[in-house]
């Protein structure tokens, strides 16, 4: 049983593109909130309607009294724009931010002069401007960032983000627990002591997972790829196999001392609820029925 995980369980959602998607998300969040997570994080797209959907989603979460950690991606945004966004969140009583570099919106060239180039610069700005007002999460990459010049350079970047004032980190998802524990050892050798929370991606759709993983540099071990490929379009078998793979990963991470788990829910309640149930995190009464 991992009932203590409820103190450090967190869940990520993304802002839907349609009103129908928002209705579905609200239902999923209501079910997931029975787990009593520490917070929900909400992803962010730089500029335009994507950002407005983030604001809409965060506003709804706060109206439900749900602790929320909005993602704040700095590239492509000027200091004044970042300031206005953070002030907006502060008025909503938000006390936690996920500070990221982010990617340039499609079609945008070089960012405007004065834009924060790296997440470390954003973290520094938030600390200088707001002191300890926010708990700042940053990203970590146990299998190393796909754009990093080397593993050593990537670790140095992470160390610098922490030195700039990050309180804790959430990892890119991974399927190899050894990669996570090896990363923690490297951090310890560098004197990095902030909590590093493993990011967990439930396996429900192989083609989608392969696409995401190839883009972000998360390695799907060959034995998992081949098993998933063999199931073809048999989604029930993919989900059942994926559940067992991720359940064993979570159990190993927690038994090895991981300080919590951060689930990338993909706006679905069922897979994460099932994993948490089998990990011994009991939702409030009626949640299992609601998740069915």
Order of alpha helices (4+ residues) and beta strands (2+ residues): beta-alpha-beta-alpha-beta-alpha-beta-alpha-beta-alpha-beta-alpha-beta-alpha-alpha-alpha-beta-alpha-alpha
